[in-house]
Amino acid sequence: MPQDGIKKSNTDIRYLTGLSVYNCAQGNTARIGLPGVCMAKNLVRIIEQKKAAIVKNWFDLTAQTYAPDTAVFLKSKTDPFANPVGSSMQSSLNVLLDQLISDMDLQVINSYLDPIIRIRAVQNFTPSQATSFILSLKRALRVCLAKELRDTRYAGEIFEFESKIDQLSLMAFDIYMQCKEKIYQIGANETRNRTFKAFERAGLISENAE
């Protein structure tokens, strides 16, 4: 077992923050965070107490990244049948915050982060816009933890927590790039198939041509 306590596989993802480099085994259960440091209980307790307000603020900021009409719809409909995207998004953000205040389980994070990124990957977002909602959690924290942020006793804990948010943002970017690659491959395959059929109809190639 390596010193950082993270299980390695043949394929490693390296997440770089301002403090250190983190290796996470892709596809395996891995827990990531600052080496040798656990989230301080004081900040965890405060975040847990204000979790509902933080998630709501985070969700509102995420919804605002969509077109105005879409943002209004996402925030106004709470029924999962009437608004499955908004309901799923809010549920995912709730779980992601849980992961940030505890050990960050890579499998759990991917399972809840992937659906959000997959939807944003097929929309008219740039890579930075598609993943910016992760960093908006910092803004939600500044709103909901305004008092605590003024207390210098929490400075180290907040810095540590924001470093974990940075890690989550890098993970979101990786998922986004994987989704875009799949979209490109699907488009390239469709173009190739259309071209082949057009050539076949024109008698330029045979059906069994390799």
C-alpha positions as CSV (number, residue, x, y, z in Angstrom):
1,M,0.0,0.0,0.0
2,P,1.5,3.4,-1.0
3,Q,2.2,6.0,1.7
4,D,-0.8,8.1,0.7
5,G,-3.1,5.2,1.4
6,I,-4.7,5.2,-2.0
7,K,-5.1,1.9,-3.9
8,K,-3.4,2.0,-7.3
9,S,-4.4,0.3,-10.5
10,N,-2.8,0.2,-14.0
11,T,-4.7,3.4,-14.9
12,D,-4.1,6.3,-12.5
13,I,-5.7,9.7,-12.6
14,R,-3.6,12.4,-11.2
15,Y,-5.3,15.4,-9.6
16,L,-3.2,18.4,-9.0
17,T,-4.0,21.1,-6.5
18,G,-2.0,23.9,-5.0
19,L,-0.9,21.6,-2.2
20,S,0.0,18.2,-3.6
21,V,-0.7,15.6,-6.3
22,Y,-3.4,13.0,-5.7
23,N,-3.5,9.6,-7.4
24,C,-6.9,7.9,-7.7
25,A,-7.4,4.4,-9.1
26,Q,-9.9,4.7,-12.0
27,G,-12.8,2.3,-11.6
28,N,-11.8,1.1,-8.2
29,T,-13.0,2.3,-4.8
30,A,-10.6,5.0,-3.7
31,R,-10.7,7.7,-1.2
32,I,-9.0,11.0,-1.8
33,G,-8.2,14.0,0.1
34,L,-5.3,15.9,1.7
35,P,-2.6,13.4,2.7
36,G,-2.7,12.6,6.4
37,V,-5.4,15.2,7.1
38,C,-9.0,14.6,8.0
39,M,-11.7,17.2,7.8
40,A,-11.8,19.1,11.1
41,K,-14.9,18.1,13.0
42,N,-15.8,21.8,13.8
43,L,-16.3,22.7,10.2
44,V,-18.0,19.4,9.3
45,R,-20.5,19.9,12.1
46,I,-21.3,23.5,10.9
47,I,-21.7,22.3,7.3
48,E,-24.0,19.5,8.3
49,Q,-26.1,21.9,10.3
50,K,-26.5,24.2,7.3
51,K,-26.4,21.6,4.7
52,A,-29.9,22.2,3.4
53,A,-29.3,25.9,2.8
54,I,-25.9,25.2,1.2
55,V,-27.3,22.6,-1.2
56,K,-30.2,24.9,-2.1
57,N,-27.8,27.8,-2.8
58,W,-25.5,25.6,-4.8
59,F,-28.4,24.2,-6.8
60,D,-29.7,27.7,-7.5
61,L,-26.3,28.8,-8.7
62,T,-26.0,25.7,-10.9
63,A,-29.5,26.3,-12.4
64,Q,-28.5,29.9,-13.3
65,T,-25.8,28.5,-15.7
66,Y,-28.6,27.4,-18.0
67,A,-30.8,29.7,-20.2
68,P,-33.2,31.9,-18.2
69,D,-36.3,29.9,-19.1
70,T,-34.6,26.6,-18.2
71,A,-33.3,28.0,-15.0
72,V,-36.7,29.1,-13.9
73,F,-38.2,25.7,-14.7
74,L,-35.4,23.8,-12.9
75,K,-35.9,25.8,-9.7
76,S,-39.7,25.9,-9.8
77,K,-40.6,22.2,-10.2
78,T,-39.7,19.9,-7.4
79,D,-41.7,16.9,-8.6
80,P,-39.2,14.3,-9.9
81,F,-41.7,13.2,-12.6
82,A,-42.4,16.8,-13.8
83,N,-38.8,17.8,-13.5
84,P,-36.5,14.8,-13.5
85,V,-33.4,16.7,-14.5
86,G,-33.8,19.3,-11.7
87,S,-34.7,16.6,-9.1
88,S,-31.7,14.4,-10.1
89,M,-29.4,17.4,-10.0
90,Q,-30.4,18.5,-6.5
91,S,-30.1,14.9,-5.3
92,S,-26.7,14.6,-6.8
93,L,-25.4,17.8,-5.3
94,N,-26.6,16.7,-1.9
95,V,-24.6,13.5,-2.2
96,L,-21.5,15.3,-3.6
97,L,-21.5,17.6,-0.6
98,D,-21.7,14.6,1.7
99,Q,-18.7,13.2,0.0
100,L,-16.8,16.4,0.4
101,I,-17.3,16.5,4.2
102,S,-16.3,12.9,4.5
103,D,-13.9,10.5,2.7
104,M,-14.2,11.1,-1.0
105,D,-15.3,7.7,-2.5
106,L,-14.4,7.8,-6.2
107,Q,-17.1,5.4,-7.3
108,V,-19.8,7.2,-5.4
109,I,-18.6,10.6,-6.7
110,N,-18.5,9.4,-10.3
111,S,-22.0,7.8,-10.1
112,Y,-23.5,11.1,-9.1
113,L,-21.3,13.5,-11.0
114,D,-21.5,11.7,-14.3
115,P,-25.3,12.3,-15.0
116,I,-24.9,16.1,-14.4
117,I,-21.8,16.4,-16.6
118,R,-23.4,14.1,-19.3
119,I,-26.3,16.5,-19.7
120,R,-24.1,19.5,-19.8
121,A,-21.7,17.9,-22.4
122,V,-24.5,17.8,-25.0
123,Q,-25.5,21.4,-24.5
124,N,-23.9,24.6,-25.7
125,F,-21.4,24.9,-22.9
126,T,-17.6,25.5,-23.1
127,P,-15.6,23.1,-21.0
128,S,-15.1,25.7,-18.3
129,Q,-18.8,26.6,-18.3
130,A,-19.8,22.9,-18.2
131,T,-17.8,22.3,-15.0
132,S,-18.0,25.7,-13.4
133,F,-21.0,24.7,-11.2
134,I,-18.6,22.7,-9.0
135,L,-16.6,25.8,-8.1
136,S,-19.9,27.7,-7.4
137,L,-20.1,25.7,-4.2
138,K,-17.4,28.0,-2.9
139,R,-19.7,30.9,-3.5
140,A,-22.6,29.1,-1.8
141,L,-20.3,28.5,1.2
142,R,-19.5,32.2,1.4
143,V,-23.2,33.0,1.5
144,C,-24.2,30.4,4.0
145,L,-21.1,30.4,6.2
146,A,-20.5,34.2,6.2
147,K,-20.1,34.3,10.0
148,E,-17.6,31.4,10.1
149,L,-15.5,32.8,7.2
150,R,-14.9,35.9,9.3
151,D,-13.5,33.8,12.1
152,T,-9.8,33.2,11.6
153,R,-10.0,29.9,13.6
154,Y,-11.7,28.3,10.6
155,A,-9.3,29.6,8.0
156,G,-7.3,26.3,7.8
157,E,-10.3,24.1,7.7
158,I,-12.0,26.2,5.0
159,F,-8.8,26.2,2.9
160,E,-8.7,22.4,3.2
161,F,-12.4,22.1,2.2
162,E,-12.0,24.4,-0.8
163,S,-9.0,22.3,-1.9
164,K,-11.3,19.2,-2.0
165,I,-13.7,21.3,-4.1
166,D,-10.9,21.9,-6.5
167,Q,-10.3,18.2,-6.7
168,L,-13.9,17.6,-7.5
169,S,-13.8,20.2,-10.3
170,L,-10.8,18.4,-11.9
171,M,-12.8,15.1,-11.7
172,A,-15.8,16.8,-13.4
173,F,-13.5,18.1,-16.2
174,D,-12.2,14.5,-16.8
175,I,-15.8,13.2,-17.1
176,Y,-16.7,16.1,-19.4
177,M,-13.8,15.3,-21.8
178,Q,-14.7,11.6,-21.8
179,C,-18.3,12.5,-22.7
180,K,-17.2,14.8,-25.5
181,E,-14.9,12.2,-26.9
182,K,-17.9,9.7,-27.0
183,I,-20.0,12.3,-28.7
184,Y,-17.3,12.9,-31.3
185,Q,-16.9,9.2,-32.0
186,I,-20.6,8.8,-32.5
187,G,-20.7,11.7,-34.9
188,A,-17.7,10.4,-36.8
189,N,-19.2,6.9,-37.1
190,E,-22.5,8.4,-38.4
191,T,-20.6,10.5,-41.0
192,R,-18.6,7.5,-42.1
193,N,-21.7,5.3,-42.4
194,R,-23.6,8.0,-44.5
195,T,-20.6,8.4,-46.8
196,F,-20.3,4.6,-47.3
197,K,-24.0,4.3,-48.1
198,A,-23.8,7.2,-50.6
199,F,-20.8,5.7,-52.3
200,E,-22.6,2.3,-52.3
201,R,-25.7,3.7,-54.0
202,A,-23.6,5.4,-56.6
203,G,-21.9,2.1,-57.4
204,L,-18.5,3.3,-56.4
205,I,-18.0,0.6,-53.8
206,S,-19.4,-2.8,-53.3
207,E,-21.4,-3.9,-50.2
208,N,-18.6,-6.3,-49.2
209,A,-15.8,-3.8,-49.7
210,E,-13.4,-3.6,-46.8
